[in-house]
Amino acid sequence: MKSGFIAVTGKANAGKSTLVNTLVGEKVSIVSHKPQTTRNKIFGILNGDGYQAVFIDTPGLHRPKNALSEYMVQEAEGANEGVDAAIYVLACDKEPDGHDDEHIAALAKSPVPFILAVNKCDVVDAEVVPLRIARYKDVKGITAIVPVSARTGKNVDVIKNEILKVLPEGERYFDEDMYTDKNMRFMAAEIIREKALYNLSDEVPYGIGVNINKYSVGENGVTEIDADIICEKRAHKPIIIGKGGSMLKKIGSDARFELERLVGGKVFLTLWVRIKPDWRDDGSVMRMLGYDPKK
């Protein structure tokens, strides 16, 4: 039996969550085209014949601008502690910079096996991928460099096989039927936030949080969820609600559809919009939303 933890790191919008979801074969983390979608460390658990690989999805590495983003960087950097392997996800649709070089060099010098996943190879010209690989092919300490498309699944099996090669012997950390360490309240909040990210204009989502006021399953099997969408600015509230409540209804409809697939039954979802000025620098609101800067 092999088992171990694998940190999945990289800059914002590199495709880390998509890669973890594809590796695990389940939706572990929400995804969107907007950077800094992931805010917490999330475990994606891949169970197989004789192994359990626990992938740690992390927020994107970036320069923090508020207490929330400082928490996110803390989550990302802390994920590398005590792991058995690491994957750095490099988006090949953007030119690597000094920050990529610095993080890759640090991982290459660490004692754990390190795989460089050159992601989004499906959206660039054919000659770009070899250039990205060539930049790092002589860096000592990289176990493997793998061009992948987390979105289409191309070469993701190669990443999996490289991880299985280096996993140490050990027992399962989680039950065999688990694919994430997060509970249903957390998953519900993340799905609602994902649908807000997809539907709202660019200036709103970065200041959005979701708080689950109630999550219960009735005797009739219906899951009842009552949640607040929290925004920072008064001007954002009417945008989130939309004309005649149209935007809030769209977010709720999209979220309910996915939540019903997740729970395998009917969901009754109620959404509210609350204003919490500058909540991303307010420790009490951050803790209420599950972003505890002192943990």
C-alpha positions as CSV (number, residue, x, y, z in Angstrom):
1,M,0.0,0.0,0.0
2,K,1.3,3.5,-1.0
3,S,-0.1,6.7,0.4
4,G,1.0,10.4,0.7
5,F,0.3,14.1,0.3
6,I,1.2,16.0,-2.8
7,A,1.2,19.9,-2.7
8,V,-0.1,21.4,-5.9
9,T,1.2,25.0,-6.2
10,G,1.7,27.7,-8.8
11,K,0.7,31.2,-9.7
12,A,-2.9,32.4,-9.8
13,N,-4.9,31.1,-12.7
14,A,-2.4,28.5,-13.7
15,G,-5.0,25.7,-13.6
16,K,-4.2,24.0,-10.3
17,S,-7.8,23.4,-9.3
18,T,-8.7,22.0,-12.8
19,L,-5.7,19.7,-12.6
20,V,-6.7,18.4,-9.1
21,N,-10.3,17.9,-10.2
22,T,-9.1,15.9,-13.3
23,L,-6.6,13.8,-11.3
24,V,-9.2,12.9,-8.7
25,G,-12.1,12.5,-11.2
26,E,-14.4,14.5,-9.0
27,K,-15.1,18.2,-8.6
28,V,-13.0,19.0,-5.5
29,S,-12.4,22.7,-6.1
30,I,-14.4,25.3,-7.9
31,V,-12.9,26.8,-11.0
32,S,-13.3,30.0,-13.1
33,H,-11.4,32.1,-15.5
34,K,-10.7,34.7,-12.8
35,P,-7.5,34.5,-10.8
36,Q,-7.5,33.8,-7.1
37,T,-10.6,31.7,-7.2
38,T,-9.2,29.2,-4.7
39,R,-9.0,30.6,-1.2
40,N,-8.4,27.6,1.0
41,K,-6.2,24.5,1.0
42,I,-8.5,21.7,-0.2
43,F,-7.6,18.0,-0.2
44,G,-8.5,16.0,-3.4
45,I,-8.2,12.3,-2.5
46,L,-7.4,9.8,-5.3
47,N,-8.1,6.2,-4.2
48,G,-6.8,3.3,-6.3
49,D,-5.8,-0.3,-6.1
50,G,-3.0,-0.2,-3.5
51,Y,-2.7,3.5,-3.2
52,Q,-4.2,6.8,-1.9
53,A,-2.8,10.0,-3.2
54,V,-3.9,13.2,-1.4
55,F,-3.5,16.2,-3.6
56,I,-3.5,19.6,-1.8
57,D,-5.0,22.3,-4.0
58,T,-3.8,25.7,-3.0
59,P,-4.5,29.4,-3.6
60,G,-2.4,30.9,-6.4
61,L,0.9,32.5,-5.4
62,H,0.6,36.3,-5.6
63,R,1.5,39.5,-3.9
64,P,-1.1,40.1,-1.0
65,K,-3.1,43.3,-1.0
66,N,-5.4,42.7,2.0
67,A,-5.8,40.3,4.9
68,L,-7.7,37.8,2.8
69,S,-5.0,37.6,0.2
70,E,-2.4,37.3,3.0
71,Y,-4.3,34.3,4.3
72,M,-4.4,32.8,0.9
73,V,-0.6,33.1,0.5
74,Q,-0.2,31.6,3.9
75,E,-2.4,28.7,2.9
76,A,-0.4,28.2,-0.3
77,E,3.0,28.3,1.3
78,G,2.0,26.1,4.3
79,A,0.9,23.4,1.9
80,N,4.5,22.5,1.1
81,E,5.2,21.5,4.7
82,G,5.4,17.8,5.5
83,V,4.4,16.6,2.0
84,D,5.7,13.6,0.2
85,A,5.8,15.2,-3.3
86,A,5.0,18.5,-5.0
87,I,3.6,19.6,-8.3
88,Y,4.2,23.1,-9.6
89,V,1.7,24.1,-12.3
90,L,3.1,26.5,-14.9
91,A,0.6,28.0,-17.4
92,C,2.4,27.9,-20.7
93,D,0.1,30.5,-22.3
94,K,2.0,33.1,-20.4
95,E,5.7,33.9,-20.4
96,P,7.3,32.6,-17.2
97,D,8.9,35.2,-15.0
98,G,11.3,35.6,-12.1
99,H,8.6,34.5,-9.6
100,D,8.1,31.2,-11.5
101,D,11.8,30.7,-11.6
102,E,12.2,31.4,-7.9
103,H,9.4,29.0,-6.8
104,I,10.6,26.3,-9.2
105,A,14.1,26.6,-8.0
106,A,13.0,26.4,-4.3
107,L,11.0,23.2,-5.0
108,A,13.8,21.7,-7.0
109,K,16.1,22.2,-3.9
110,S,13.6,20.6,-1.5
111,P,14.1,17.0,-0.4
112,V,10.7,15.8,-1.9
113,P,10.1,14.6,-5.5
114,F,9.0,17.5,-7.6
115,I,7.1,17.4,-10.9
116,L,6.7,20.5,-13.1
117,A,3.4,20.4,-14.9
118,V,3.4,22.7,-18.0
119,N,-0.3,23.3,-18.3
120,K,-2.6,24.7,-20.9
121,C,-0.6,23.2,-23.7
122,D,-3.8,22.9,-25.7
123,V,-4.3,26.7,-26.1
124,V,-0.8,27.7,-27.4
125,D,1.0,27.2,-30.7
126,A,2.9,23.9,-31.0
127,E,6.3,25.6,-30.8
128,V,5.6,27.3,-27.4
129,V,5.5,24.1,-25.2
130,P,9.1,23.0,-26.1
131,L,10.3,26.6,-25.2
132,R,8.7,26.4,-21.8
133,I,10.2,23.0,-21.1
134,A,13.6,24.1,-22.3
135,R,13.7,26.9,-19.8
136,Y,13.7,24.4,-16.9
137,K,15.1,21.2,-18.4
138,D,18.5,21.7,-16.9
139,V,17.3,22.6,-13.4
140,K,18.6,19.9,-11.1
141,G,16.0,18.4,-8.7
142,I,13.0,18.3,-11.0
143,T,11.8,14.7,-11.1
144,A,9.8,15.1,-14.3
145,I,8.6,17.9,-16.6
146,V,5.2,17.0,-18.1
147,P,3.3,19.1,-20.7
148,V,-0.4,18.7,-19.8
149,S,-3.9,20.0,-20.5
150,A,-5.8,19.8,-17.2
151,R,-8.9,20.9,-19.1
152,T,-8.9,18.2,-21.7
153,G,-7.1,15.6,-19.6
154,K,-4.1,15.3,-22.0
155,N,-1.1,13.7,-20.2
156,V,-2.8,13.9,-16.8
157,D,-2.3,10.2,-16.6
158,V,1.4,10.8,-17.0
159,I,1.3,13.1,-13.9
160,K,-0.5,10.4,-12.0
161,N,2.0,7.7,-12.9
162,E,4.9,9.9,-11.9
163,I,3.3,10.5,-8.5
164,L,2.6,6.8,-8.0
165,K,6.3,6.1,-8.7
166,V,7.4,8.3,-5.7
167,L,4.6,7.8,-3.2
168,P,6.0,6.2,0.0
169,E,4.6,3.1,1.6
170,G,1.8,3.7,4.1
171,E,-1.8,3.3,5.1
172,R,-4.8,5.3,3.9
173,Y,-5.3,8.6,5.6
174,F,-8.9,8.8,4.6
175,D,-11.8,6.4,4.0
176,E,-11.7,4.8,0.6
177,D,-15.0,6.4,-0.4
178,M,-13.9,10.0,0.3
179,Y,-12.7,12.3,-2.5
180,T,-12.2,15.5,-0.4
181,D,-11.7,16.5,3.2
182,K,-14.3,19.3,3.0
183,N,-17.9,19.0,4.4
184,M,-21.1,19.7,2.5
185,R,-21.5,23.2,4.0
186,F,-18.1,24.2,2.6
187,M,-18.9,22.6,-0.8
188,A,-22.2,24.4,-0.9
189,A,-20.6,27.8,-0.2
190,E,-18.0,27.2,-2.8
191,I,-20.5,26.2,-5.5
192,I,-22.6,29.3,-4.8
193,R,-19.4,31.5,-5.0
194,E,-18.4,29.8,-8.3
195,K,-21.7,30.6,-9.9
196,A,-21.4,34.2,-8.8
197,L,-17.9,34.4,-10.3
198,Y,-19.3,33.1,-13.6
199,N,-22.3,35.4,-13.8
200,L,-21.1,38.7,-12.4
201,S,-19.0,41.4,-13.9
202,D,-15.3,41.6,-13.3
203,E,-15.3,44.3,-10.6
204,V,-17.6,42.5,-8.2
205,P,-16.4,38.8,-7.6
206,Y,-13.1,39.6,-5.9
207,G,-15.0,41.1,-2.9
208,I,-17.5,38.3,-2.7
209,G,-17.8,35.8,0.1
210,V,-20.5,33.2,0.9
211,N,-21.8,32.3,4.4
212,I,-24.1,29.3,4.9
213,N,-26.7,30.3,7.5
214,K,-28.5,26.9,7.4
215,Y,-27.8,23.5,5.9
216,S,-30.2,20.8,6.8
217,V,-31.7,17.6,5.3
218,G,-35.4,17.1,6.0
219,E,-37.2,13.8,6.6
220,N,-38.5,14.1,3.0
221,G,-34.9,14.1,1.7
222,V,-34.9,17.7,0.6
223,T,-31.7,19.6,1.4
224,E,-32.5,23.1,2.6
225,I,-29.7,25.7,2.3
226,D,-30.0,29.4,3.4
227,A,-26.9,31.5,2.4
228,D,-25.6,35.0,2.3
229,I,-23.6,36.4,-0.6
230,I,-21.5,39.0,1.1
231,C,-20.1,42.0,-0.9
232,E,-17.9,44.9,0.2
233,K,-19.5,47.9,-1.5
234,R,-23.0,49.2,-1.4
235,A,-22.9,49.7,-5.2
236,H,-22.3,46.0,-5.7
237,K,-25.5,44.9,-4.0
238,P,-27.9,45.9,-6.9
239,I,-25.5,44.4,-9.4
240,I,-25.6,41.0,-7.6
241,I,-29.4,41.2,-7.3
242,G,-30.0,42.4,-10.8
243,K,-33.0,44.0,-12.4
244,G,-36.1,42.5,-10.7
245,G,-33.8,40.0,-8.9
246,S,-32.8,38.4,-12.2
247,M,-29.1,38.0,-11.5
248,L,-29.6,36.6,-8.0
249,K,-32.1,34.1,-9.5
250,K,-29.6,33.1,-12.2
251,I,-26.9,32.5,-9.6
252,G,-29.3,30.5,-7.4
253,S,-30.6,28.5,-10.3
254,D,-27.1,27.6,-11.5
255,A,-26.0,26.7,-8.0
256,R,-29.1,24.7,-7.2
257,F,-28.6,22.6,-10.4
258,E,-25.1,21.6,-9.3
259,L,-25.9,21.2,-5.7
260,E,-28.7,18.7,-6.6
261,R,-26.2,16.7,-8.5
262,L,-23.8,16.8,-5.5
263,V,-26.3,15.7,-2.9
264,G,-28.2,13.4,-5.2
265,G,-31.6,14.9,-4.4
266,K,-33.8,18.0,-4.4
267,V,-32.3,21.2,-3.0
268,F,-34.3,24.2,-1.7
269,L,-31.9,27.2,-1.9
270,T,-32.5,30.7,-0.5
271,L,-29.9,33.4,-1.2
272,W,-29.6,36.9,0.4
273,V,-27.1,39.7,-0.4
274,R,-25.4,41.4,2.6
275,I,-23.0,44.3,2.6
276,K,-19.9,44.0,4.8
277,P,-17.6,47.0,4.0
278,D,-14.0,46.0,3.5
279,W,-14.6,42.6,4.9
280,R,-11.4,41.2,3.3
281,D,-9.5,43.2,6.1
282,D,-12.0,42.3,8.8
283,G,-10.8,39.3,10.8
284,S,-14.2,38.5,12.4
285,V,-15.9,38.3,9.0
286,M,-13.1,36.3,7.5
287,R,-13.3,33.8,10.3
288,M,-17.1,33.6,9.8
289,L,-16.5,32.7,6.2
290,G,-13.8,30.1,7.0
291,Y,-10.7,32.2,6.4
292,D,-9.0,32.2,9.8
293,P,-5.7,34.2,9.5
294,K,-4.5,33.0,12.9
295,K,-5.0,29.3,12.5
